[in-house]
């Protein structure tokens, strides 16, 4: 059975891999705020679509869902801010 609990050690390890992958685009995550602007979102989407920042996705139960979103060029994906 697949566990979707985000508080497991597996989920924490996947989160750490995601942070490490994104650090190349964003810089040191956790050192303070960063601006998630249009250019950064575009860069993150491009890197995600090529697979270069998806180290944490290997065993994720959402992988197929996210693969479809990337294959559709994030067409229906929206980010909302405060």
C-alpha positions as a printed NumPy array, in Angstrom:
array([[  0.   ,   0.   ,   0.   ],
       [  1.269,   3.441,  -0.896],
       [  1.725,   5.875,   1.962],
       [  0.875,   9.498,   1.111],
       [  1.781,  10.844,   4.547],
       [  4.135,  13.817,   4.201],
       [  5.535,  13.295,   7.693],
       [  7.449,  10.107,   6.944],
       [ 11.227,   9.829,   6.752],
       [ 10.837,   8.894,   3.063],
       [  8.908,  12.114,   2.386],
       [ 11.494,  14.129,   4.296],
       [ 14.287,  12.544,   2.227],
       [ 12.404,  13.375,  -0.986],
       [ 11.921,  16.956,   0.22 ],
       [ 15.663,  17.252,   0.833],
       [ 16.407,  15.972,  -2.68 ],
       [ 13.967,  18.553,  -4.086],
       [ 15.641,  21.343,  -2.11 ],
       [ 19.057,  20.285,  -3.395],
       [ 17.797,  20.159,  -6.987],
       [ 16.174,  23.585,  -6.78 ],
       [ 19.154,  25.189,  -5.054],
       [ 20.944,  25.354,  -8.392],
       [ 18.202,  27.604,  -9.768],
       [ 17.294,  29.555,  -6.656],
       [ 20.442,  29.562,  -4.586],
       [ 20.552,  28.504,  -0.973],
       [ 17.018,  27.601,   0.   ],
       [ 16.291,  28.235,   3.645],
       [ 18.661,  31.182,   3.956],
       [ 15.822,  33.639,   3.581],
       [ 13.059,  34.616,   1.224],
       [ 13.347,  34.497,  -2.53 ],
       [ 11.077,  35.945,  -5.175],
       [  9.086,  33.437,  -7.185],
       [  8.677,  35.64 , -10.229],
       [  7.659,  34.833, -13.807],
       [ 11.245,  34.194, -14.924],
       [ 11.991,  31.828, -12.042],
       [  8.745,  29.91 , -12.616],
       [  9.608,  29.585, -16.316],
       [ 13.107,  28.33 , -15.47 ],
       [ 11.76 ,  25.843, -12.917],
       [  9.158,  24.541, -15.382],
       [ 11.774,  24.153, -18.129],
       [ 14.149,  22.284, -15.829],
       [ 11.326,  20.122, -14.498],
       [ 10.143,  19.219, -18.002],
       [ 13.637,  18.077, -19.004],
       [ 13.934,  16.005, -15.839],
       [ 16.999,  17.801, -14.546],
       [ 15.421,  18.794, -11.206],
       [ 13.353,  15.665, -10.615],
       [ 15.657,  13.608,  -8.398],
       [ 13.   ,  13.541,  -5.682],
       [ 10.317,  12.261,  -8.055],
       [ 11.593,   8.73 ,  -8.591],
       [  9.427,   7.034,  -5.951],
       [  6.769,   9.72 ,  -5.543],
       [  3.154,   8.547,  -5.843],
       [  2.338,  11.771,  -7.751],
       [  5.028,  11.182, -10.434],
       [  2.658,  10.119, -13.235],
       [  0.348,  13.051, -12.519],
       [  3.231,  15.517, -12.655],
       [  4.657,  13.854, -15.776],
       [  1.359,  14.533, -17.577],
       [  1.36 ,  18.161, -16.464],
       [  4.911,  18.653, -17.766],
       [  4.087,  16.864, -21.045],
       [  1.189,  19.285, -21.532],
       [  3.65 ,  22.175, -21.048],
       [  1.947,  23.156, -17.767],
       [ -1.021,  24.425, -19.821],
       [ -3.61 ,  24.21 , -17.025],
       [ -1.228,  24.852, -14.16 ],
       [ -1.669,  28.041, -12.198],
       [  0.233,  29.47 ,  -9.251],
       [ -1.584,  31.648,  -6.78 ],
       [ -0.037,  34.073,  -4.381],
       [ -1.246,  35.962,  -1.367]])
